[in-house]
């Protein structure tokens, strides 16, 4: 029987404002598989950029903080509602850390 290989595709993750400063890069290409969810992407980003934890990512390391913006292909998404969805190859995920203060 032939082995079935899982081909990795990529998405673009774009960091803006504070997220860009914390990550230290404006964007990156991330390999994904068909099984990956946005929760997997967030967890992987927390591992790659630990300083994002507490800014974009909850202290649990795998939950996107809902006070920030999670934009998929220029469409705002509620992080809680999309975490179990699967990104498609070529998707653009824009992460915006919302900084407030007074």
Backbone as CSV, one residue per row, in Angstrom:
resi,resn,N_x,N_y,N_z,CA_x,CA_y,CA_z,C_x,C_y,C_z
1,UNK,0.842,-1.169,0.000,0.000,0.000,0.000,0.893,1.240,0.000
2,UNK,0.524,2.220,-0.808,1.285,3.463,-0.875,1.008,4.304,0.363
3,UNK,2.070,4.976,0.801,1.884,5.900,1.919,1.217,7.167,1.407
4,UNK,0.334,7.683,2.205,-0.307,8.951,1.872,0.455,10.043,2.606
5,UNK,0.970,10.988,1.866,1.699,12.074,2.516,0.765,13.267,2.681
6,UNK,0.954,13.954,3.790,0.176,15.155,4.055,1.030,16.328,3.600
7,UNK,0.582,17.003,2.580,1.331,18.121,2.035,1.067,19.371,2.864
8,UNK,2.135,19.990,3.283,1.998,21.222,4.057,1.812,22.397,3.109
9,UNK,0.839,23.204,3.382,0.588,24.440,2.657,0.909,25.578,3.616
10,UNK,0.759,26.802,3.159,1.089,27.921,4.039,-0.032,28.952,4.111
11,UNK,-0.014,29.684,5.225,-0.823,30.885,5.378,0.142,32.014,5.724
12,UNK,-0.304,33.230,5.543,0.489,34.388,5.942,-0.089,34.926,7.242
13,UNK,0.774,35.117,8.218,0.372,35.735,9.481,1.003,37.122,9.499
14,UNK,0.168,38.137,9.642,0.638,39.517,9.657,0.438,40.093,11.055
15,UNK,1.489,40.698,11.575,1.428,41.359,12.877,1.342,42.861,12.646
16,UNK,0.451,43.538,13.354,0.352,44.987,13.232,0.581,45.639,14.589
17,UNK,0.844,46.904,14.574,1.112,47.762,15.730,1.853,47.051,16.856
18,UNK,1.297,46.975,18.038,1.984,46.389,19.187,2.371,44.932,18.940
19,UNK,1.542,44.190,18.237,1.866,42.789,17.934,3.152,42.704,17.117
20,UNK,3.335,43.641,16.191,4.552,43.666,15.366,5.772,43.979,16.221
21,UNK,5.625,44.929,17.127,6.738,45.294,18.008,7.127,44.105,18.880
22,UNK,6.144,43.448,19.460,6.409,42.323,20.360,7.003,41.137,19.605
23,UNK,6.449,40.806,18.435,6.953,39.671,17.656,8.307,39.988,17.027
24,UNK,8.524,41.261,16.713,9.785,41.648,16.097,9.842,41.413,14.594
25,UNK,8.728,40.999,14.009,8.647,40.785,12.558,7.294,41.304,12.078
26,UNK,7.220,41.785,10.826,5.934,42.270,10.325,5.000,41.141,9.906
27,UNK,5.565,40.031,9.425,4.732,38.907,8.984,5.580,37.658,8.847
28,UNK,4.915,36.543,8.636,5.616,35.283,8.417,4.720,34.341,7.635
29,UNK,5.355,33.410,6.961,4.637,32.334,6.281,4.652,31.146,7.234
30,UNK,3.495,30.581,7.508,3.404,29.457,8.434,2.849,28.246,7.707
31,UNK,3.535,27.129,7.845,3.048,25.892,7.243,1.841,25.386,8.017
32,UNK,0.860,24.894,7.281,-0.332,24.310,7.895,-0.630,22.984,7.218
33,UNK,-1.396,22.162,7.914,-1.918,20.924,7.341,-3.440,21.023,7.361
34,UNK,-4.135,20.178,6.627,-5.602,20.234,6.636,-6.217,20.048,8.023
35,UNK,-5.504,19.398,8.930,-6.033,19.157,10.277,-5.889,20.365,11.196
36,UNK,-5.024,21.306,10.857,-4.786,22.465,11.717,-6.027,23.340,11.855
37,UNK,-6.200,23.878,13.059,-7.258,24.852,13.327,-6.589,26.177,13.689
38,UNK,-7.394,27.222,13.783,-6.832,28.502,14.209,-6.293,28.409,15.636
39,UNK,-6.872,27.561,16.468,-6.342,27.354,17.819,-4.924,26.789,17.749
40,UNK,-4.680,25.876,16.805,-3.331,25.331,16.621,-2.358,26.430,16.201
41,UNK,-2.823,27.318,15.325,-1.989,28.424,14.852,-1.622,29.333,16.024
42,UNK,-2.609,29.678,16.845,-2.367,30.547,18.001,-1.372,29.887,18.953
43,UNK,-1.544,28.595,19.208,-0.623,27.889,20.103,0.795,27.897,19.527
44,UNK,0.919,27.642,18.242,2.227,27.636,17.590,2.877,29.021,17.660
45,UNK,2.077,30.066,17.457,2.612,31.431,17.555,3.112,31.726,18.969
46,UNK,2.382,31.238,19.974,2.816,31.419,21.357,4.130,30.721,21.650
47,UNK,4.353,29.586,20.999,5.616,28.858,21.164,6.749,29.560,20.418
48,UNK,6.451,30.077,19.230,7.467,30.748,18.416,7.835,32.119,18.974
49,UNK,6.841,32.811,19.511,7.015,34.176,20.014,6.429,34.258,21.424
50,UNK,7.156,33.759,22.428,6.608,33.715,23.791,6.212,35.082,24.349
51,UNK,6.800,36.152,23.832,6.432,37.485,24.320,5.026,37.892,23.896
52,UNK,4.421,37.161,22.945,3.035,37.440,22.561,2.048,36.968,23.629
53,UNK,2.502,36.038,24.488,1.644,35.550,25.568,1.462,36.692,26.569
54,UNK,0.212,36.991,26.856,-0.121,38.107,27.730,-0.442,39.378,26.966
55,UNK,-0.060,39.418,25.672,-0.358,40.577,24.827,-1.456,40.215,23.835
56,UNK,-1.225,39.171,23.038,-2.209,38.671,22.067,-2.819,37.353,22.509
57,UNK,-2.004,36.579,23.206,-2.370,35.211,23.564,-2.512,35.118,25.076
58,UNK,-3.553,34.426,25.517,-3.802,34.241,26.948,-2.626,33.504,27.586
59,UNK,-2.518,33.617,28.893,-1.436,32.956,29.620,-1.461,31.440,29.498
60,UNK,-2.593,30.864,29.048,-2.627,29.413,28.832,-1.821,29.007,27.592
61,UNK,-1.412,30.004,26.789,-0.570,29.736,25.631,-1.291,29.302,24.377
62,UNK,-2.612,29.152,24.448,-3.308,28.660,23.253,-4.628,29.364,22.963
63,UNK,-5.000,30.341,23.764,-6.246,31.068,23.543,-5.922,32.497,23.132
64,UNK,-6.530,32.954,22.045,-6.334,34.327,21.591,-7.167,35.238,22.483
65,UNK,-6.554,36.287,23.002,-7.279,37.211,23.871,-8.344,37.949,23.066
66,UNK,-9.579,37.869,23.513,-10.701,38.427,22.750,-10.703,39.950,22.705
67,UNK,-9.865,40.596,23.513,-9.787,42.056,23.467,-9.004,42.540,22.247
68,UNK,-8.378,41.625,21.536,-7.601,41.950,20.346,-8.384,41.584,19.091
69,UNK,-7.847,41.959,17.930,-8.556,41.690,16.681,-7.894,40.554,15.911
70,UNK,-8.729,39.667,15.399,-8.340,38.468,14.668,-8.993,38.599,13.298
71,UNK,-8.217,38.947,12.285,-8.771,39.263,10.971,-8.319,38.206,9.968
72,UNK,-9.278,37.536,9.339,-8.983,36.490,8.366,-9.400,36.995,6.993
73,UNK,-8.422,37.132,6.098,-8.690,37.608,4.734,-9.521,38.895,4.736
74,UNK,-9.095,39.845,5.566,-9.736,41.162,5.686,-11.139,41.117,6.276
75,UNK,-11.514,40.012,6.907,-12.826,39.882,7.563,-12.585,39.714,9.063
76,UNK,-13.162,40.631,9.843,-13.032,40.516,11.296,-13.730,39.265,11.787
77,UNK,-13.057,38.537,12.659,-13.672,37.358,13.240,-13.639,37.442,14.749
78,UNK,-14.617,36.863,15.389,-14.611,36.754,16.843,-13.711,35.572,17.167
79,UNK,-12.577,35.819,17.849,-11.635,34.728,18.096,-12.278,33.477,18.690
80,UNK,-13.215,33.656,19.597,-13.857,32.501,20.228,-14.613,31.662,19.201
81,UNK,-15.203,32.317,18.217,-16.037,31.616,17.239,-15.238,30.917,16.141
82,UNK,-14.003,31.330,15.894,-13.251,30.761,14.767,-12.120,29.827,15.172
83,UNK,-11.857,29.668,16.444,-10.708,28.871,16.868,-10.753,27.423,16.382
84,UNK,-11.950,26.864,16.215,-12.057,25.476,15.755,-12.140,25.356,14.238
85,UNK,-12.122,26.485,13.531,-12.163,26.451,12.070,-10.772,26.160,11.514
86,UNK,-10.747,25.663,10.290,-9.492,25.296,9.639,-9.079,26.379,8.649
87,UNK,-7.851,26.900,8.803,-7.385,27.856,7.800,-7.183,27.150,6.465
88,UNK,-7.330,27.904,5.388,-7.109,27.354,4.051,-5.769,27.854,3.525
89,UNK,-5.101,27.057,2.722,-3.842,27.516,2.131,-4.046,28.864,1.441
90,UNK,-3.106,29.763,1.670,-3.180,31.087,1.067,-3.905,32.114,1.912
91,UNK,-4.551,31.687,3.003,-5.242,32.640,3.874,-4.251,33.651,4.443
92,UNK,-4.770,34.837,4.751,-3.993,35.871,5.435,-4.661,36.123,6.779
93,UNK,-3.904,35.900,7.831,-4.370,36.121,9.194,-3.660,37.359,9.726
94,UNK,-4.419,38.390,10.036,-3.851,39.624,10.575,-4.201,39.699,12.054
95,UNK,-3.177,39.875,12.874,-3.354,39.934,14.323,-3.079,41.352,14.794
96,UNK,-4.060,41.924,15.467,-3.958,43.307,15.930,-4.083,43.319,17.449
97,UNK,-3.013,43.732,18.123,-3.059,43.887,19.573,-3.629,45.269,19.866
98,UNK,-4.727,45.296,20.577,-5.381,46.559,20.904,-4.796,47.072,22.212
99,UNK,-4.169,48.228,22.140,-3.581,48.844,23.329,-4.499,49.972,23.786
100,UNK,-4.867,49.922,25.046,-5.711,50.979,25.597,-5.031,51.556,26.823
101,UNK,-5.467,52.650,27.218,-4.895,53.263,28.408,-5.409,54.677,28.562
102,UNK,-4.963,55.297,29.583,-5.430,56.654,29.784,-4.495,57.440,30.632
